[in-house]
Amino acid sequence: MTTVAFIGLGIMGGPMAANLVKAGFEVAGYNRSPDKVAALVDAGGRGADSVAEAVRDADVIITMVPDSPDVEAVTGGDDGVFASARSGALYVDMSTIRPDVAVRVAEAGRKAGLRVLDAPVSGGEAGAIEASLSIMVGGEPGDFEDARPVLEAVGKTIVHVGPAGSGQTVKAANQLIVAVNIEVLAEAVVFLEAYGVDTKAALEVLGGGLAGSTVLNRKGTNMLDRQFKPGFRLALHHKDLGIVTSAAREAGVAIPLGAVVAQLVGALVARGDGGLDHSGLLKLVAELSGRGLSGRDTETKEES
């Protein structure tokens, strides 16, 4: 498998596609924003003017788009992935979508003669740039093994977790854990600042103990500096928490902490902060504590 079509070249997809080029794959990319396609071309890839053009000769097709309707839109229709790809191609959706939609997409893809995997990722923009993403994969074991060389070019922890839809179920659990971790880290930062502690030193020692986590390592400094340039936007995490809470309700599972954090994220999005990184949860914690942002500037620019 040497030719890869990559649909969706945003904050995550752009660097992932570039890493595939670095790994020696021929990559054809499509994105609604032409500047994102131009960036891939500059990295050594090939641009396409449509989904159909990108996937026509591809051995492997990857989509990395925002939500369930987007996946169904790019795969369906006369010019979509399933109508345009050659029979036997491997289709890997690396977006984060509803598990039931992933199952439906897999069924549609198989009917069109494609092999389908759902393979959402975790690791944020940094993980995409570093090719160190964690990838949870649902689908047929043989298709997973065939996709492994491509997945290894963008990730480090790559695990087959079950049949179609399983990758998205595991990703939902991941987003639940990450959201709760970010919220409690924000609470800890505000708590430390209220007591005048050297917060940088405090996070250093906390990171070396049982409280340590990837969330603390990657988001702690952003919180201290009030820099919320999006690596993963609150609006997207809001969408993901909607997936989690809905799926938990359907399964009869209680997620009390997750439900609270989902409401806090929803509040930030509703008031216009959806373009901030999800570490922007600190803003709401600080305000609820009557402390504001201590007069520091906040980076709110959202990448297109």
Secondary structure, 3 states (H helix, E strand, C coil): CCEEEEECCCCCHHHHHHHHHHCCCEEEEECCCHHHHHHHHHCCCEECCCHHHHHCCCCEEEECCCCHHHHHHHHCCCCCHHHHCCCCCEEEECCCCCHHHHHHHHHHHHHCCCEEEECCEECHHHHHHHCCEEEEEECCHHHHHHHHHHHHCCEEEEEEEECCCHHHHHHHHHHHHHHHHHHHHHHHHHHHHHCCCCHHHHHHHHHCCCCCCHHHHHHHHHHHHCECCCCCEHHHHHHHHHHHHHHHHHHCCCCHHHHHHHHHHHHHHHHHHCCCEHHHHHHHHHHHCCCCCCCCCCECCCCC
